Amino acid sequence: MYSHSGSPTRLPRLRESSGSSDSSTLVEEYAHDSNVYISHNEETENHVCSGSEKEDSYAALLPMPVATNKSNNDGAYPHERSANLKNTSRIEHFDGLRGVLALILANANFWDHFGLVATIDQKFHPVFAKVLRLVALSPLPVTLFFLLSGRVLLLKFLHKPDTYLLASATLRRPFRLMIPVLGAFTFLWIITQFGMLELPKMASRLSDQWEGVARDTYDWLTRDNIRFVDIFVSAVGVFVGGHEMPYPKRPHWAMPLVLYGSFLLFAIAFLMAKFPRARRSILFMAAGLSYFAQSICTTFVIGLLVAEYDHAGLWARIRSSRRVKLWRAILVALILSSFYLPGVFSFIANCTMFDIWSGRFGRASGALLNIPELYSGIGILILCEISPGLQRLLSSRPLKHLGRISFGLYLLHPVVYFTVGSLVGIWAFDLDNIGIAGQAIFVYLGSLAGFLFFGELFASSIDRWSIDFGRFVESRSLKRSWSMKASVNGSVAIISSILASIRSIATLRSLTVLRKNTWRYFTSASGRVVLFTAALTVTCLVAAYIPLYEDAARGTPADLMDLWNWDKPEAASPPSVPGANGRRLKSRTGPTPVCIATVWEKGDMPFYVRASLDSLGGPMESAGFTEIYLFVSPTIGVEGVKKLYRGTNGWPSNVHVVDIGQVHPRWAKGGWDMYVADNLCRMYELPPNSWDCAKIRRSVLNSSNWEGRSSNLVQLRSAFGSLFQPWVNPSRCSSWAWADLDTLWGDLGNFLDTSLVQESAVVTIAAGDQHRLYTRGQFTAFNQTLVPQVNDLWRQCSDLFNVDNLLRMLRHGGWMALDEGCAADAVHRAGHKFTPVFLQEADWDSSLVMFRAHRGRVYSCRAAPAHKVEDGVLAVVNSPLIRQQCREALDLVMVQASSVNERPLDITHHENVTRHNFRFGQPAEGQDCSDWIPHVHNWCVTSDDRPSDTNRAAYYWVQTMDNQESGVIYGFPRPKALADPIKGGERSQTHLFVTENALVHLQNWKRYMDMKPSAILTDDETVAEKAVRDGSAYWEVYTSGIRYHNEDLSKRAEMPRVILTLRERSTPPAKE
């Protein structure tokens, strides 16, 4: 490049290259050419800033501005750079900043997939969380990249405003951006051909933390839709809007914007060269118009404006000024205010921007220009200009190296993260003993090594080639002796050279070159960092695996599972079953019709558990239809249940308390986790000393590390028939069931001992949600005598299908609801007869007044306005008066119920049974009927031919279905005493409804429950035990205070208390 007059004078390079002579940027090219020219006739002299020597010392940090004459229009700037450009920190700190920004963007995937994005506000202090969210998870890094582009792209032009420089840059710019994108697509294509896209799927089977990676891989990439020709077509399509091959996270979305912004800067620079006296007016006009139109090009123009003022010496003068600290404080205030007060800047934008789509002032929806981040980026960029300390930090060798490889780091980071991160995750996710934080550290260290290695590889090859190819095109295009023949010959020579290079790859010489280059890289500083990071990751992984190997080698005692061999031929006399030899008063022979398995895992038992156990007494106890096994941990033991009965075993005789610590000493020490882990190994037929069994034990023992996770026993309810097989096997129980302990039990035999129910494989007691077809967590029974296959239904649950799925379930954070979702899905897909019986009452709304459990039956009383309530009118549905009226109604119904409500679901004894058909199936995406259950496990009623005017409260409803499409719903008329409303409240403005239920669920009330003292609960526990047994006392639960129709309790300042009490029938209730 030559000036218009005289021969050129060569100045030193703008900066030393770290590694290669032409280092790359993420979105921009610095002054890669090694020569900068100044005309001989330009007289220069050092410009000395006013001030003390201390102030002048700042000038050494940056090239000083110089004064020039205006003999040459191209040099008409009032300040020019000094010829002394030996200090390179002026450019290198931009490299460091660019590297930091590229690493932040690469880390964004890590933050997202490990759940840190959603929980960042909970895990960090609000002040720090705000900064972290905006710096690491907002568009701020991209905005800063665009500002840097404008800042550095025209460095040479600002030094010498020659239009030849613009022509050169315009020719080279598309190739500088397009070839790296081509290289990224090629890298992805190679990865797919080696089958590396299976790694995220393999890692996601081990941990749900990686489910997002596997989903992104599936959404973006499949081997079938990535063709080799797509590489070249897409590299062009990215910039012109044509066909584009799939690429995870699409980091190249910014490349077209960079190209458009570059061309805009070239056009502005051309005007500045032609009108040098109006150069700043041109810049301000371009910046103002871009900002007014909300164009992303605003960032590029502002970056160029910052470069112009640096060229004019403004930042150097501020650095050497006595008020530099004040300027830094102002910039820091600007940055922080844009972080914490984004509304102020958005308001300014709404007043100064124009939405061309709607034709009004204000921010346009979907605009790429982010206003608060724009101000933050400007503040950070100028702060770098006037802060020597920050420049020295960003000019450090590690950050400069990050800047050198930043282009490859940015473009390749999704593919590297998905592959290398998955490869490390396959090993790390098996280590439950290190927790989520340990797994995240391993994955990040492995991914970081991949970022550095492939970023260096990209910078040394693709990045350099893009620069060289741009220069080649420039030299050919601007060559004066250009001809078609010479161009064709040159192209043929290039193709021949490429083919020769490809052929040389398979030669011994190429292997020698590869070996030397590999050795040279790994002995360099950056290579040693990669080696250290990889070695640290592998060493820590091996150390973390040692306890797992020791656990596998240790195995389990030989007699651990003797109880589970009850049906084996060699087990003629299996050992006695602890907890099963209680006082049992049965009137029938053979297996118990229904055995309920309940579990209390930890903590003291609340008093409502006693009410639940007592409600199983009376006629239910003597009839022998139901037995309940209460399994407790060694830390609770039988003594923990006795505390509810003042140190006695006063619970009904059909209740058996089993301390798992008494079953085997191993479980006395290991508790529930060890019990579950050992049984899972047995259920999956794994040898106790196998590797998979050790992983299961480790995952179960560490499952409490997962935040918000429900217990393993809740998730494994569908496998209770196997987990507790010695107690509920077919020789002891016709059916087994799971159940909750926050329930009051009714007469299950009276409701369920009918042909319609007994002919079903699976029965669940439901509330009023008849459109949802799922297995309720409160009670679901499996008829193992009628259909033995129900004991293996848990194996058809997708989350328990095999060991890999089991491990993934054990490592899942958050609520999963397998008992109501996955178990129901397995039942429907198996085609077994499934029968929901709608005999459950639950405390879900304000109309419920009280429950009563008496002699094996449970009743509820509800209240509702007798007349239609206008909006905004508060209708009382619960008060001391209404509660007293409910008690009187319950007393009356209890006398009548024994004679009018025998076998209410026996279809042979009722003439007025209604029968209606319904259809069901799995809903479409976004139309789930059970929103707490995963979509794949949702089953919903799609049509119901019952008349719309049916009085559904007057019937007991039973659904039956034995296929995956249609079913029948039966309506059994309720007895008149339980169907007709009773007048209550003041002036009879309220209707009371009394119902008998199979069970009552205290889902919400238990949280606000208080035990009210009772005269019958004396030190002599036998008095209360006898009163409950003979029916002279009953358990009562009710809410205190006053409640209103359709009241939203969440809006109450104080929740109403729930009272639980044991009351004698002959004793009137005390006044409230």
N, C-alpha and C positions, 0 to 999 in steps of 0.2 A: 504494500500500500504506500502510495506516495502522495505528498502534498502537491498543491498546484504550483509551487515555486520551490526550486532547490532540491537537493538530494536529501534523502531521509537520514535522520539520526536515530539510532536504536537506544531505547531506554531499557533498564532492567525489567524482568518479568514482574507482573503484578503480585504474584505470590509463588512461593516454592510449592511444587506439587508433592504431595505425600504419597509416594508409591509410584504413580504413573504420571507422565507428563501432562496428560489431559484428563484431569479428574472430572467427574460428573456431578451434577446436582440432581435433586429430586424432581424439580419442575423447571429448572432453568440451567442455562450454560453460562458460566462465567467467561472471563476473557481468556479462552483456551489458547488462542494463538500466542506464540511466545514473543512476538515483536510488537512494540508500540512505537509510532513514529511521530516526531515533531519537526516542523520545518526549521531550517537554519535561520531564517530571518525572524523567528519569534524570540524576542528578547525577554528573558525571564529573570526574576529575582525573588529571593525568599521573602515571603510576607511574614512580618513579625507582629504577633498580637500584642496589644498593650497590656501592661500589668507587670507584676513582680516576677522575679526569676522562678519562684515556685509555681506561678501560674503558667509561665512559659514552658515549664517542664512537661506539661500535658501535651504540648505540641509534638513531642517525640513519639507519642503513641500512634499518631496518624500522619499521613502525608500532609504537609502544610500547603495552603492555597498560595498561588503566585499571581503577580500582576502581569498583564501582557499589553502590547499595543494592538491597535485595530487595523493594522495594515492589511491583514488577511481577514476577509469576512468570515471564513470558517473558524477563526480564532477570536471571535468578537466577544467572548465571555469576559467579564471583569476579573475573574479569578481563574487561574489554571493550576493544575496540580504541580507540585514540586518535582523536579527531576530526581530527587532522592526518594526512590520507592523501595528501598531495601527492607524497611520494616513491613512485614507482611500481615500483621495482626489485623489490619484494616479489612482484609478480605477473609482471613481464616476464621474469624469469630462468626461470620455468616455460615461457614461450613459447619461449625459446631452447633449453631442454632438449628440448622437444617437437619443434622443428624438426630438431635434431641426430638424434634417434631416428628421425624419419620419413626423413631422408636415408640413415641407416644401413640401414634396411629396403629402401629403393629400390636401394641399392648391392648388396644381397645377390644380385640377379639377375646383375649385372655380374661379381661374384666367381665365381659358379657357371659361367656360360657361357664364361668365359675360362680355365677350368681352374684357377683359383686356390684353389678350395675343396679339391680333391683333393690339391694339392701345397703347401698352406700350411705344413705342417710341414717340408717340404724347402726352401722358399724363405726362411724366416725363422728367426731364433734361437728355440729351443724356448720360452724365457720369453715373448718377444714374440708368438710364434705362438699360445701358449695364450690370452693376453689377447685377441688379435685374433679368434681363433676364437669365444671366448665372448661378446665384445662385439658382433661383427659378424655372426656366423653362428649364434648360439644364440637361445633365446626371451627373453633378457634385455631387449631393447628393448620387446617386447610387454608383458612383466611390468612394466616401468617405466611404460608408458602406462597400464596399469590402476591402478597406484599413484598416478599423477598424477590420474587420474579421481577417485579417492576424496579426494585432497588438495584439489582445487579446486571440486568440484561444489557443495558446500554452504557456500561462503564467506559468502554473504549470510545464510544461515540461522544460521550460527554467530555472526554479528554480531547478528542479531535473530531469535531462535527463534520465528518466527511461522508457524503452520500454513498461513496463506494463501500464503506463499512455496512451501511444499511442494506445495500444490494447483496453483499456477502452473507450477512446474517439471515436475510429473507430466504435465500437459496438453501442455506444449511438447516434452518430451523425445523421444517417438517421432518427431515430425516433424523434430526437429533431427538425428536419425540416419538416418531413412528417406529424406528428400529428397536428401541427398548420395549415397546409394546409388543412388537413381533417376537422378540426374545422371550417375553413373559408367556405369550401364548404357546410358543414352542416348548418351553419348560413344562407347562401344564400338559401338553399333548404327550410328552415323554413320560410324565408321571402316570397318565392314564394307561399308556401301553404296557407299563410294568405292573398294572393292577394295584397301584398304591391307594386307589380310592376305596378299597375294601378296609383299609386300616381304621378310618373313623367308625365304620359300622362295627368292627371287632371291638374297638375300645368302648363304644356306647353300650355294648352288652354287659360290660363290667361296671359301669357307673352311669347314672342318669345325668351326671354333670356334663357328659360328653354327648348327650342326646341332641343338643343344639348343633354341634359340629356335624354329626351324622345326618341330621335333617338338612342342614345347609348343603352338605355334599350331595345329598340325594336331589335336592331342589335345583342345584346349579349344574351338577356334573353327572353324566353317565357315559360309559365308554362308547355307546352306540351313536351319540349325537356330537362327537368330537372327531371330525375328519381332518386329515392332514391339510387338505386344501383350505379348510376353514382358517388356518393360521394366517395365511397371506391375505385372504379376503377380509378377515376380521380386523387385521392391522390397519387396513385402509378404511373399513366400515366404521371403526370407532370415531374417526375424525370427520367423516362425511355423512354419517347417519345411515349407513347401509347394514348389511348382514353382520352379526357379531356373535362369535362363539361364546358359549357359557363360560363364565369365570367367577369363582367364588368371591363375593363381596364387591366385585367390580372396582378395584382401586384405580383403574385407568379411566374412570368417569371424568376425572379432572383434566386429562390430557387434551381433549378438544378445547376446553376453556382456556388452558394455557396457550394453545396455538392461536386461538382467536385474540386473546389478550396480547400475545407477542406481536401479531400483525398490527393490532391497534397502536401499540407503542412504536412500531416502526413507522407507521403513518404519521404519528405525532412528531416523532423525531425528524422526519422529512420536513414537516412544516417548521420545526424549530431551526433546522439548518438553513432553510430558505428565508426565514424571518427571525434572525437571531435576536433582534431587539425586542421582539414580542414573545420570546420563548416562554416566560413564566405566565404571561397572559394566556398563551395557548394551553399550557398545562392546567391552569386553574379552570379555564373554560371546559376542557375535556373532563376534568374531575367533577366539576359541578354538574355538567350534563349527564354524566354516567350515574352520579349519585341521585339526581332528580329522577332519572328513568329507572332506578333500582337495578342497575346492571352490575353484574359481578366484575366487569372490567374496571369498576371504581377502584378496586384494590390494586390493580396493576398501575393505574395512572397515579394513585397516591404514592405507591412505591417509587415510581419515577420522580415524583415531586420531591420525595425525601432525598433521592440521589442528587437531584439538581441543587438542593440547598446544601448538601454535603460538598458538592463540587464548588459551590460559591463560598465555602469556608464557614458557614453558619455554625455547624456542630463543633468544629474545631474552636471557634471563639467561645462557645458555651462551655466547652470542656475546660478552657483556660480561664473562665470567668470566676469571679468571687461568688457568684450566685448559682453555681452549678448544682449545689445541694438543693436549693429551692426548686430548680427545674426538675430535678429527679423526684423530689417530693410531689410536685404537681403531676408528673407522669404516673407515679405510683398511685396517687389518689384517683386519677382517671381510670387506671386499670381496675382498681378495687371497686370503684363506683359502678363501672360497667358490669362487674361480677354480681354485686349485691343490690344494685338499683337499676336493673335492665329496663324497668318501665319508664324511667326518665328518658333514656335514649330512644326507646321505642316511640315515646310521645313526640320527641323532636323529629324523628323520622316521619311520623304521620303528618306533621305540619310542613315538612320540607320535601316530601317525595310525591310523585304523581303515579297513580295506577293507570297505565295506558289501556288496560283491559276493561276496567269499569268506568274510565273517564272521570276520575275524581282524585282528590288528594288523599293520601294514606298509603299504607303498606299493602302491596299486592299479595294475595295468597299464593304460596308456592315460590316466592322470590328466593333466588339463590343467595342474595346478598344478606348476610346476617348482621344486623345493626349493632347490638352490644359487642359482639365479637370483633366487628370492624374497628370500633374505638379501642378495644383492648389490644388488638394487633398493632394499631398505629402507636399506642403508648409503649408497647414492648419494643417495637422496632426503633423508635427514637431513643428509648432508654438504652438500648444497645449502642446507639451512636455516641452518647454522651457519658457512658460509664466505663472507664478504663478497666476497673476491676471485673466487671461482667464480661468485657471483651477478653481479658486474660483467661477467665474461666472457660469461656466458649472456645478459646483457641488452644486449649489443652489437647495433648496428643490423642487421648481416647475419643473425645468429642469430634476432633477433626477427622479421625478415621471413620466414625459414624457418618459424618457428612460426606465423605468420599464414597461410601457404599450406600448412601441413602436412597438413590434411585432404585437400585435392585432391592433394597430392604423394603421399600414402599410397594413396589409392583409384585414382589414374590411372597410377601409375608402371609397372605391367606393360604396359599398352597403349601408353604413350608410349615405353617402352624397346623394345617389339617393333616399333614403327613407325618412330619417329625414329632409334633405334639401327640398325635395318636399313637405313634410307635412307642414313645416313652409312657404314654398313658396306659397302654396295654399291660405294662409291668407295674406302674405305680398304682393303678386302681385296684389291684389285688391286695394292696397293703392297707387294710382298714385300721391297723394299729397306729398309723401315722396321722390319721384324721384327714379332713378335707384340706386343711392348710398345708400339711406335708405333701399331699398329692399335688396340690397346685404349685408348690415350690419346685417339685421334680419336673412337672410338665413345663413350667416356665424356663427352668434352666436348660432343659433339652431343646426347647424351641429357640431360646436365645442363641445357643450354639449354632443351630440351623440358620437363624437370621444372619449371623456374622459370616458363616462359611459361604452360604449361597450369595449373600450380598457382595462379598469379596470376589467370588467367581463371576458374578454379573458385571461388576465394575471393571474387572480385568479383561473382559471379553466383549460382551454386548455393548456396554457403555462406551468403551474405546472405539469399537467398530462404528458406532453411530456417528462419532465425531469424525473419524477418518473418512467414512463414506460421504458425509456432508462436505468435507473439504475436497474430496475427489469430484463430486458433482459441481462444486463451485469452480474448481480449476478447469474442468472441461467446458462448463457453460460460459465462463468469462474469457476463455482462451481466444485470442484474436484470430489465430489461424484455424478456426473451427471449420470442420467439414463433415459431411455425412459419412464419408469413407473412414476418416480417422475415428469417428465415434463408434462405428460398427466394429472396427478393428480393436478399439479399446475395450468394448463390451465383450468381444470374443476372448480377449486376453484375460479379462477378469473372470469369466466363466471357466476358462481353462485353469486358471490359478485355483479357483475354488475346488474344481474336480481333482486337481493334483493334491490339494490339501486333504480332501476326503480319502483319496487312495493311500496317502501316507499315514493315515491313522492306524492301519493294520500292520505297519512295518515295525521292525525292532527299534528303529531310530525314534519313532514316535513314542514308544513305551519308555525309552531312555529319557526323552525330553519331558514326558509326563512325570517320571520319577523325580527328575531334578527339580521341576517346577513345584511338585508336591513337597519335596524336602525344603525348598526355598521358602514356601509359604508357611509351613508349620514351624520353621525356625525363626520366622519373623515375629514381631510383637503381636500382631493381630492373630496369627496362627497359634501362638502360644496361649492366647486368651481362649480361643475355641477349644484347644486341647484341654486346657484346665477346666473349662466349664463342662465339657463332655466327661472328663475323668471324674470330676466331682459328682456329677449326676449318677454315673455308673457305680461309683464307690458307695454312695449313700443308699442306692437301691439295693446293692448286695448286702449292706449292713442291715437294712430294714427287713430283708428276706430271711435273715438268719433265725429270728424267733419263730417264723412261720415253719421253717424246716424242722426246728426243734419240736414244735407242737405236733407236726405230722409224725415224727419219729416216736413221740411219747405214746401215742395211741390212747386206748381206753381200757378199763378193766374188763376181763373176760365175762364176768357175770352181770354186766350192766343191763343187758336187754333180756334177761331171763323172763321177766314178767310178760314180755311181748311174744313169747313162744307158747302161749296158752293153747293154740290150735295145732301145734306141731306134733307129729306122731311120737317123737322122742321125749316130749314133755308130758308124760302121763300124769304127773302130779305137780303142776306149776306152783310156785310159792304163793302164799296168801297175799291178797291185794290189800295194802294198807288203806284204811279209811272206809272200806266197803262193808265192814261187819258191824254196822250201827244197829239201833233198835228199829226194826222194820216190821210194821204191822200190815201185812198184805192179806187181802181176801181172795186173791186169785193165784193160780199156780203158773209156772213158766216164767219167761222173761218179762221184765217190766215193760209196759207199752212204750213209755217215753222216759229216757234218761237225759237230764239236762246237765251239760258241762258248763260251769261258770268258773271264772278265774279272777282272783284279786292279786295283783302283781306286787304292789308296794304301798307303804304308808298305812296309817291306822284306818280302820274301817269306820265310816260315819254311821250314825245311828239308823239311817234309813235302810242299811243292809239288814239289820235285825227285823225291821218291819217287812222286808222282802222275804226273809226266811220264814218268819211267823205266818205269812200269808199262805204258805204251802202246807200248813197244818190243817187240823180239823178233818172234815170228810175226805179231803185229798190225801191226807196222811193214811187214813184207814182203808181207803179204796185201793190204794196201791197202783194207781194209774201213772203216777209221776214220781220219780226220784231225782234228786238234784245232788250233784257232786261239786262241792266248792273246793277248788284247788288253790292253795295259798303257798307263798314262798317261805323258805326257812326263817327269814327275818320276822315273819308274822306268826306262822305256826298255828297250831290249834288254840294256843293261849290267846292269840290275837282275836279269835272269834269269841272265846269265852268272855273277853272284856265286855262284849255287848250284853252278856247275860250275867254280869256281876260274878264272874269267875266260875260259872257252871256251864255244863253242856245242855242248856235248856232249849235248844232248837228242836224242831219237829224230828220225829224218828226217820222220816224219809229224806232228811238232809244229812249228807255225809261230808265231813271236812277232811281233806287230804293234804297233808304237809309233804311236799315233794322231797323235802330233806330227809324224811323218814323212809322214802322209797329206796334211795341209795345214798351212801355217804358222799359220793362225788357231787350230787346235786345239793346236798346240805352245804357244801362249800361254794359251789359255782352258781347256785340259785337257778332262776328261770332261764337265764341266757344259756347256761350249760345244758339244762334239760332240753331246751328247744334245739340247740345245735346237735346234740347227740342223737336226738330222734330224727332230725332232718337227714343226717348221714344214714340212719337206718332206713328211712322212707325212700331215699334215693339209691338204696342198695350200694352204698359206698363203704369200702373197708375202713375201719376206724383209723388206721394209720396211713390212709391215702392222702395225696396232695389236695384233691378236691374237698375231702372232708375237713382237712385243716383250714382251708380257705373259708368253708362254711362256718366253722367254729369261730374263726377270727372275725368274720363279717358280723355274726350275731353278737359277739361280745363287744364289738365296737359300734353297733348300730345306734347307740345312744348319742354318738358324736354328731349325728345328722339332725340339724335344727328343725323343729316343727314336725318331726316324724312321729307317727302313731306307733304303738307297741307292736312287736312281732306277733304276739298272740292274737291280737285283733286281726291282723292281716292273714293269719293262718287258721281262722275259724273254720273254714271249709275242710280243713284237715284234722279237726278235733277227733274224728272217728279213728284216726290212726295215732295221733299224738297221745290220746288217752284210751287207747284200745283195751288195756287190761280192765278198765272200769266200765266201758260202754260197748263191749264187743257183743256180737249177736247172741251168745249164750246167756248174756245177762240182760240185754235190752233189745226190744224189737226195733225201736227207733232211738236215735240219739239226736240231741239238739244243742245248739249254742244259745246263750241268752245273756242279757245284761242283769246286773244286780241293782240298778236304779229303777226297779219295777215292783209293783204289787201284783201278786198272782191271783187269778180267778180260778174257776173250776174248769181246768183244762180237759178233764175227762168228760164232763158234761157237754162241752163244745166239740171236742175233737174225736171222741170215740163213736164216730158214725161212719157208715160205709163210704160216703162221698169223700171224706178226708182220709180214711184208712187205706183207700185204694190209690192214693197218690204217693209218688216217690219222694217228693219234697213239698213240705207245707210251711208256710210262713204266716205269722200273725201280723196283719197290717192295720194301719190307720185309714184315713179317708182318701188317700191319694191313689185312687183306683186306676188312673191313667199311667201310673208307673209300675212296671213289672220287674221288681227286684227282690232279692232275698233280704228281709229286714234284719238289722243287727240286734233287735230286741228279742226275737225268737224265730228260729228256723230249724225245722226238724227234718231228718233224713231217715226214711224207712228202709233200713238195711236188711230187714227180713224179706220184704216184698221185692226189693231191687238191690241186690248186693253191690251192684256197680256204683251205687251212690257214694260208697266209701272211697272210690278212686276218682270222683269228680274233680277233686282239687288238682289232679294231674292235667286236666284239660283247661285249667285256668292259664291264660297266656303268660301271666307273671310267675307261674310256678311250673311251667311246662318242662323245663330241664334245669340242670344245675346253673348254667349261665344266666338264665332268666331269674332264677332264685337269687343268685348273688346280686344281680342288678336291683331286684326288689329290696334286698336287705340294705343296699347302699343308697336307696332313694330317700331324699329329704322331702318332708311335707306329708300331708295326708293323702292316702291312696284309696281307702274304702274298698279293699279287696273283698271283704265279706258281703258287701252290698252290690258291688259292681262285677268284679271278675268271677265271683262264685255264681252270680245270677246268669252271666253270659255262658258259663260252662253248662248250667242246667238247661238253658234254652237250646244250646247247640247239640246237646246230647239227646234231646227229644223226649226226656222223661216227663211224666205227668207232674205238672207244677200247679200248686193250689194256694193262692193267697186267700186267707180268711180275714175278713175285715172286722175284727173284734178287739182292736187295740184302741185305747184312749190315751191321748198325749196332751201335755200342758202347753200347747202352742199358741193359744190366744187368750184374750181377757175374759171370754165368756165362761171359762171353767171356774167353778166355785170351790168344789171339794171332791176328794176321793174317800172311799171307805172300804177297808178290807175286813171281812167278817166270815169266819168259819169256812174258809176255802173259796169264798166268792168276793169279787171286787166290783164296786159300783162307783159311778160318777154322777155328779149333778152339775148341769150347765144352766145358765140363765141368758135370756135374750129379751129385747124389748117386745112387748105384746103388739105394738103398732109400728109402722114405718117411721124411722127416725130421719128427720131432715138433716141436711149437711150442716155441720157446725154445732148441732145440739148434743149435749153430753147426757147420755142415758145411762143411769147407774145399773150395773149388772152384778155387782158384788158389794155387799155391805153387811154389817152385823145382822140386820134384819133378814136379808136374803139368805145368809148362811144358816140362821136358825130355821127358816122355812125349808131349806134344803135338808137339814137334819130330820125334820118331821116327815118330809116326803120319803127320805131314805128309810126311816123306821117303818113306814107303811109298806114300801115296796119289798123290804126284806121279809116281811111276814107273808106276802103274796107270792114271792118269787119261787119258793120251794115247791109250790103246787102247780104253777102255770108255766114254768120255764124249763121243763125237763127235755133234754135232747133237742134244743132249738134248731139244729142243723141236720136232723134226721129226715132225709127226703121222703122216706116211706111213711112218716107220721104226719105229713102236712099235705093238705089238699090244695092250698092256695100258693104254692111255690111258683114264682115267675122264672122264666128261662129266656135269656136273650143271648144272641151271638155278638161277638166282637172280633175285630181283626187287630193284629199287632205286628210289630217288626222293629227293625233298627232305623232310627230317624236319619235324615240327611244332615250334613254338616251344618252346625249352627242352629239346629232345631231340637236339641236334646230336651227331654222332659225331666231328667235328673241331673241338675247342673253340677253336683258335687261328685259325680261319677264320670270317669273318662268317656269320651264320645264312643269309643269302640265297644264299650260295655253297656251302652244305653239300649234298653228295650222299652217300647212305648205302645200304648193302645192307639191305633190309628182310626178306628171307627167303632161305634157302639150303637146298637139299634134299640136301646131302651128309649121309651117315650120321654120327651123333654119335660113333661109335667109329672114325672114319677116322683113321689115323695120318698126320697132315698133314705131319710131318717127313720122311716117306718119299717125298714127291712134290715136283716142281717144279710150281707152280701158275701158271696163266695165265687171266686173266679177259678176256673180250671182250664188248663191247656196242656195238650200232649203233642204238639207239633210246633213249628216255628212260624206259623201264619195266623191261626185262628183259635178261638176258645169260646167257652160258654160261661156266662155269669148268671148265678142263681140268686134269687131274692127270697129269703125266708121271713115271713111277717113276724115282727116283734110282738110279744104279748101286749095286750091293751094297757096293762099297768105300766109298761115301759115305753109305750109309743105316744100316748096322749100327754100334752103339756099340762102342767099344774100352775095355777095362778099364784103369783107371789109379788113381793115388793110392796111399796106403799101404793094404796089404791089399785092394787092388782094390775099395775102397768108393766109387769114382768112375767114372762113365762119361764117355768122351771122344767127341765127335761132330765129325767133320771134314766140311766142305762146301766145294764150289766155287761161286763166286759171279760174277755179272757185274760187280759193283763192291762195294767196302767203303767205308762212310762213317765217317770219324773225327770225328763231330760233337762228342763230349764229350772224347775222348782228346786232341785237339789242344791243349786248354787246359792240359794238364799234361805236355806232351811235352818230352823232352830228347833231343838227338842224341848217341848213344853213339859214341865214336871207333871206327874200324875200320881194320884193317891195309890193306885194299884202297883206302881213300880216302886216297891219297898225293898228293904234289905233282904227280905225273904223272897228269893227269885221264884220259888215254886208257886207262889200266889199268882203272879202274872202268867207263868207258864200254864197253870191250870185254867185260868180265866180265858186265855186265848184258845186253849184246846176245847173247852166246853162251850165257848161262844158267849160267855158273859162279859167279854170285853172285845173291843175292835180297835184297829188302827185307823186314825183319821188324819188327813192332810188337807190343809186349806191355806189360802192366802189371806193375810190380814189387811186392814184398811179398806179403802173404797176404790173400785175400779169401774171403768166406763166401757161402753160398747165400742168395739174396734179400736181400743186404745193402743197407741204405740208406746210400749214400755221403754224403748230406747231413748225417748224424749223426757223421761222422768228424771228429776234431779236425784231422787232416792228410790231404789227399788223396794216394792212391798215385801215384807218378810213372809216366809212360808212356815207354817206351824205344823209340826209332826207330834202327835200325842197318842197315847194308849188310853182309851176311855171305856169305862164300865157302862153297860147298856142302861142300868137302873139309875145312873148318876146324871142329872141334867148338866149341860155344859155351863161353865162359869161365864159370867158376863165379861165381854171384851172391853 
